[in-house]
């Protein structure tokens, strides 16, 4: 996972977690998704990317 991908996941995850805490109700699902996004950003690994064969790393990052 590229650095920019992790940053986007953290930002979107934080917004979804905030929505879940502030609004409640249906947004609790958004809160769970936010936690998953934050976890994948912290671990620097996304199982869905592995299954789909997607990589956001550039050629230089992939070899390093």
C-alpha angles and dihedrals in degrees: 000000000000123000093248090052091054092048092052091048092052093049095046091042092052091050092049092048090050091050091050092051097043102039104028119184113075090000089074085082088054088051091055091048089049091054090050091050091050091048094051090048092051093046091043089223132103117190092202090058089052093050093046094043092236124150126184093190118107122235092264093051094046093058095045 
